[in-house]
Amino acid sequence: ELSLRKMLHGGIYDQIGGGLSRYSTDTNWLVPHFEKMLYDNALLVSVLCDAYLVTGNELYKDSIDKTIEFLIREMKDADGGFYAAIDADSEGVEGKFYVWTKEEIDNILGSDSEIFCKRFGVTTNGNWEHKNILSIQTSWEQLSEESGIEIEKLKQNISAASTRLLAVRNKRVRPATDDKMLLGWNALLLTAFCKSSAVSGNELYKQEAIQLYQFLVNNFSENGLLRYHSFKNQTAKHPAYLDDYAAFIQACIDLQQIVPGEEFLLNAIKTTDFVLQHFYSEENGFFYYTHKNQQDIIARKIEMYDGATASGNSIMAGNLFYLSLVSDNRKWWAIANNMLNAMQEIIIGYPSSFGYWCQLIQQQVSGTKEIIITGKNQQKLFCSLQKTYLPGKVLHSAEVQGKLPVFRDKTYGEKPLIYVCSNYSCSPPVEDIEAFYQLLKITRK
């Protein structure tokens, strides 16, 4: 939470336009490298969703909305995919597009400038190369006390002022956009859309998720299976890597958690079968980064470290754990468990380099809550469950019984029912959310 607040209040976050820059160059999160990456913003949205579920802090929800608004406005292609990055430089100067002089802000905002400058720390001398990088320096409470204006009115004023500045900024020479679209990074955003839809109930985010899924399937596939890493100018290129497949499978799982049925789970299972056939090494128990038939490489490598994004191997281990539960595939569970066991010593020795692996260990220790909603008229129940923070859960719903084992041996009727299961042994179903909380011994805030 401390890190999230500091980032969201700092110059690394675009205070008027939304979106996170690539990294900060100082210890105060003030001066970023102004490049904006798709994967950074997708991962930020996902973690903000968890933070909002845990705390209920509106800062996180507002930042989810603002970041998604930026992504759709500035990084979405007309075909439906999302670009890889926006450069840091414009007119040969890093950050020129984003910084302000106080004089510029005074001229644009007039009498509204004083409060705006107080909120974002704008001064005549500036805070970076005689210009101002906007960062939140004054809390709403302090600003309200000093100005005598109620907080809600202040928020409205600052929002209106930001909109005016953004309109002026959009007339500047824009940084160049890296307009190739990458399968893995778009899949990370698909997961972010799914999580945002779940925590907010915003139908737009659900529709964006479904549309992005269709874009990926339509443009990165060949003969019904994903094949390509990048897409640009109506052309898909380069064989997809392990990270691409792993992130896409994870996104299919997340999409099925907001859409009833099993269509996306079945695609996740089909894609996992493909990855096991063409990337998995029986000899060492991990996945290669490249397809076994790819010829333009010197040697096939295996990557296990979690860096700016989680490694393909750690994501695949998580996918296998999850899909083994919904499909009752014990072999997949064994593969994932063997991967995790093989990694334990190095994870314990260097945990900061294996964040996603650590999460998998925690999940296996804590156990998985398997939650299935059956029957019709289930939307209200489904939304309530999605807004409950249950890390490591399996959550799906269906109006009629599907093909997968997770949907078998349950009642499907007019009345929605909630089943809580473990290893296909389920407690008697309950009919309302309060009974569900009692069953799991969850205390509502």
N, C-alpha and C positions, 0 to 999 in steps of 0.2 A: 504493500500500500504506500509506503514512504516513497519508494522508487517511482511508482505510477504517478503519484501526486506531483513529485518534483519534475518528472518529464512533462506532464500535462500543463504545468504552470510555467515551464521553461521555454527558452527560445527554440529548443529542439522541436517543439510542437508549434505548428503554424497557427497562431492565435486568432487570425481572422479568416483564414481559408481552410483550416483543418488539415490533418495529415502530419505524420511524423517524419522528420529528416533522418538520414541514415545513422548518424551518431553525433555525440557532442564532443567538442574539442577542449572543454574545460570541466572543472569539477562541479560547477553550478548548473549544468544543463542549459547554459545560456547560448553559447556560440556553437551552432551545429556545422557539420558539413552538409550543405543545403540540399544535396541530392535526396530525392524521395524514392524509395524502393517499394514495389508492390508487396513483397513478402513481409517487410517490416510492418506495414500498415495492416496487413491481414492478421499477422500474429498479435499486434497490439489490440485489435478489435476483439479477438478471441479471449485474450486475458482480461480485457475490460469487462467482458460478459461475465466471467467467473467472479471478478471483483464486485460487480454490481449485485450478483446473486447473494454473495456472502454478506455484503455490508448495506445494501440498499442506498448507497451514496449516489445522489443524482449527478455528481460530477462525472462519474463513470458512464452513466447512461447518456448524458449530454455529449460526452466525447465519442461514444459509439456512433451516435447520430451524425455528429459533425464530421467524423472521419469517413464514414460511408458516403456522406454527401459529397465530400471532396473526391473520393475514388470514382463515384459515378460521374461527377462533373468534369474531372480532368484526366482520368486514366481509362475510361471506358471507350472502346472502339465501337464504331457504328455496327459492326458485325456481332457485337455482344461480348467479346472477350475484353481483357484488361491488359494495358500496356505494362512493360517491365519496370520502367523507371522514368523519372523526370530529372534532368541534369541540374547541377548546382549553379552553373554559370549562365549568364545572359549578357550579351554585348561584351564578352570576354572578361567579365568581372563576377567572381563568386558571390552569390547572395544578393546581387543588385536588385533582382526582382522583388525581394522580400523586405528590404530594410527601408527606413523612413528617417527624414529629418523632422524635427519638431515643427519647423516652419511649414512643411508640407501638410502635416496633420492639422495645424492651426487653420491653414487656408481652406482645407476641405471641410472641417467640422465646425469651425466658427465657435460659437458659445459652448458647444458640447465638447470642445477639445480638452478643457481643463480636467474634467472628470476622467475622460478616456486616458489622458496622459498619466494621471495619478494611478489608475488601475494597472497600466502596462509599463510603468517606469520610464516614460519618455522624457528626455531632458534635452536642453539646447546643445550640450556637448556630446550627447549620445553615449552609448555603452559599447560600441564596436566600430572602430575606424571612423569616428565622428558621425556615425549614423546610429539609428536605434533598431535593435532587434526586439520585437515585442515579447515581453514576458510578464506574467502576473506578479505584481509586486505589492498590491494592496488587497486585502480580503474584502469581501462584500460587507462584512460587519463593520470593519474600520471605515470603509468608504461611506457607508450609510451614516455612521456616527458623525463623520467629519462634514458631510454634505447636507445632512438633515433630510435626505431623500430615502424613502422606503426601499428595501432591497429589491423587491419585485420590479419597482419602477426603474431602479438603477440597471437591472439586468436588461430590461427592455431598451433603455437608452444606449447601453453599451452595444447591444446586438444591432441596433439600428445604425450606430456609428460604424461598427465593423462592416456592415453591408455597404455603406457608402465608400469606405476605404477600399474594400475589395473590388468594387466597381471601377475605381480609379486604377487600382493595381492591374486589373485585367487589360487595361489599355497599354500597359508597358510592353516592351519586347520580352516575350516569354522565353524561359529556358527551353532548350531542345528536349523532345520526348523520345525516349527509346521505345519505339512503337512495335517491337516484336512482342508476341504473346507466348508465354511459356506455360506448358501444361502444369508443372508442379506448383508454380507460384499462383496460377489461377485456381488450382485445387485448394490451396491454403485459404484463398479468399472465399471459395465456395463454403468451406467449413466455417469461416467467420460469418458469412451471411446466415448460415443455418443456426449458429449459436445466437446471433443477434435477433433472429426471428423468434427463437425460443424464449429469450429473456424479456423481450419487449412486446411480443404479440403483434409486431408491425407486419402487416400483410405484404408490404412492399419488399421487405427483406426476404420473405419466403419466395416471392415471385422472382426476385433477382437470383436467388439460389437455383431455382428450377431452370431459369433461362440460361444461366451460366453452365449448368450441367449439360443442357442440350447443345450449347455452343461447343463444349469440349468434346462431347461424343460425336457431333457432326463433323468437326474439323480436324481432330487429331487421330481419327480412326481409319482403319482400312480393313475391309472384309469383316466388319463387326467387332473389331478389337482395337484398342488404342495402340498406336504405332509410333507417333511422332512427338518430338520434344518442343518444337516451336512452330508458330504460325504467323505469317505476315504477307500482306498483299495477296490474299486469297490462296496462299500456298503453304502447305505444311512441310517442314524440313527436319532432317536429322532424326536418327532413332531415339526413342524415349529412353531415359535413364531410370534406374531403380527409384530415385527420389520422386520422379514424375508419377510412376505407378503407385508408389506407397502413399503419396499425398492424395491421389485420386481415389484410391480404395477407402482411405480414411474419410474423405469428403462424402463418398457414397453412403458410408455408415451414418455420418452426421445428418445427411439429407433424409435418410429413412427415419431418423428420430423426430423429424418435424412433419413428415408426410406419412399418413397411414398406408399400410400394405407392405409389400416385400420386393417391389421392382428394383429398387436401388441396392438392396442387400444382395439380390441375385446377381446383379452386375458386379458388385464387389467380390462375390465368391468366384464368378467367372474370371475376373481380372486377376485374382489371387492365384487361381489355378495356372494361369498363363505365366505369372511371375515365378512361381515355383518351378515350372518346367524349364524356363529359359534363363533364370538368374540365380537360382539356388545351388549351392555346392553341398552335395552329400558328404564330401570329404571333410570340410571344415565346419559345416553347420551354419554358415552365414550366406548372405546374398552378395553377389558381385554387383558392382555399380553399372556394368554394361551387359547387354544381351549377349548370349553365348555365340551368336552368329555375326556380331559386329566385327568388321574386318579392319577398320581404320584406326586401330589402337595398337600400341606396342605391347602392353600387358594389361590384363584385367585386374582391377584393384577392388579391395573391399574396404569400405569406410564405416567406422563405428562411432567416431566422435560426433557429439552434438555441438554444432557451432551456432552461427547466426540462425540457422534452421536446424531442426532435428535431423539426424542421419536417416537415410533410407532404411537401414537395418533396424533401428530402434522403432521407427514408425511401423515397419512390417511386423515386428514382434508384437506390437500392440494390436495391429490388425488381426493377426493370427489368433491371439488370445480371444479377441472379441468374436470373430467369425466362428471360432471353434465352439463357442457357447450357443450361438443361434443356429448352427447347423449340426451340432453334436458330432463334430469331427475331432476325435481324440488325437489323431496324428498331427493335426495342425497345432493343437495345444502343446503336444510334446515338442514339436519343433521350436515354438516360441519359448517354452520353459527351458529347453537346452541352451538356447541363445542367451537367455537371462542368466542362467547358472554359469555359463562360460565367461560372462562379463563381470560377475560379482566382485572379484578381487580388484580389478582395475577401477570399477565404479566406486568402490569403498575408498580406494587410494586417491582418486582424483574426481570427486563427485561433481565439481563445477564444470567439468568437460563432458559430463554424461547426464545432463539434466533430464532428458526424456526417459532414459534408461532408469534413472532414480524413481521417476514417477511410476514406471511399470512395476518396480520392486514394491513400492508403497501400495500400489493397487493389489498386487498379489497377496501381500500381507494382510491388507484390510478386507479383502474379499470384494466380490462384485454383486451388486444388487440387480437382479433380473426382474424387470417390471414390464408386464404386458397388459394392455388395456384391450378388451374385446367388446364387440357389440356396436350398436348404433348410438347416435346422439352422444358421442364421447368427447366432443370438442372442448367443452368446458373443463372436464376432468383432465384431458390431455394438456391443456394450457396451464392448469394449476401445477401439474407434475413437472412441466418444463421449467417453471419458475421456482422450483425447489432445488437448492444446491445439493446434488448427490454425485460427487466425483466418482468416476469409474463405473457408472451405471450402464446397464443395458435397458433401453426404454424404447418400446415399439407398441404400435396399436394396429388393429385390423378389425374391420367389420365382419369379415368372413374368414374361415380358416384358410391359411395359405399352405404352400408346399414345405416350408421350413419347419424343422422339429420344434422350434421355439413357439410356434402357433398351435401345436397339436394338443389334444386332450383338454380343451377349454370350451366353455360355453359361449356361443355367439347368438345373441338375441337382440331384442329391442332395447334392453336395459344395459348400459355400460358397466363393465366389471373390471376391477383391478386385481391382477394376480402378481404376487411376489414370490419368486422362485429361486432355487439354488440347485444346480445339477439336475434340473427337470423335476425336482420335487417342489410342489407349490403349496403355499398355505391356502386355506379356503378364500375365495375371492371376496373383496369388499366392494361396496357400492359408492362410497363417497370419500372425499379427500381427508376428512378428519379421521375416519377409520384407518385409512392408509398411514397417516402420521402415527397413530397409536400402534399399528402393527410394526412399524420400523423404529418405534420409540424416538420419534423426532419431535423436538420441542419447537413450535413455531414462534418466531420473533414477533 
